[in-house]
C-alpha cells in the first residue's frame, strides 16, 4: 500500500509541482471509490446540504450531520487525507464553539483537518488558534458558500482589482495564521495564478482555472449524478444519472414482468462446486472506531 497522505505530503507536492487531487465524498462507498482511484484529499464538504439533503445552500447543515458523514467516510479511507468542513452552525457563533467543533471533527469524525471559509480577522484568529493546537486547517477564499446571502448569490469573486487584492491579502494572511492549504473557489484564473505564486502553501482550485496546485470537485457533479444544477466550470467525467435511471427502470420492468428474481433459486449462477472451488470467504473489514 502507498504511504498515507499528510500535510507534509502536500507541502512537498507544492514544491515539486505534482498536482493535488481532491474530491468530496459523503459515505463509505464513495470514499472507497476515491481511495481506489488514488485521490489525495477527500473532503466531506458541507455541500452535502445541497447534494445529499436537497437544500438550496449549505447553511442548514448541522455539526452532528457533518460528524456523522465524516465518520462513515473515514471507514472507506486508508491513504487519502480526510478534511471536514466546519459547518455554518459552528463557525460564526464563537471562537469556543468553532474550536469545540474542530476538536470533535478530529476526535469523533476521524478527520485529519478542518476547512474554514473566509479570511476575516475572526477566521484568522480561529485558524491561528486551531493550527497552534495541532489541528490542521484548510482555508477557503473566493466564493464562500456559507456567505451566499452576503455575496448576493453564488457568483464569481475577485473580478475587480480591489476585490482581487483583498482575496490575495486574505490568502497571505491565512498562510501566516497557519493554514496548510487554501481552496480558491470561483475566481478569475489570473488571480488564482497570482495567489498560487504568492503563497508557499498549496492552493486547491474549484472554478479557478489550471494554475492552482490542486483541484477539487464535488463528486456528484463530476460523476454526472446531479441533474438539477451543475456549475459551468464542472467537467462531467461520467453520466451516472443516465446509467442509474436505466438500471432502475430495467429492474422495475423485470420485477413487474415477473422476470426478476428468477425461479431458479441459485439466481442463475452455477453452484460453488461446479465453479471448481468453495465460495469466497467473506472477509470482515476491520471496524474503525
Ligand atoms: O462544501 C464543499 O464541497 C466545498 C468544496 C466544493 C470546495 O467546500
Boltz pocket constraint, residues with backbone or C-beta under 6 A from the ligand:
constraints:
  - pocket:
      binder: B
      contacts: [[A, 24], [A, 43], [A, 44], [A, 45], [A, 46], [A, 47], [A, 48], [A, 85], [A, 183], [A, 185], [A, 206], [A, 216], [A, 217], [A, 218]]
      max_distance: 6.0
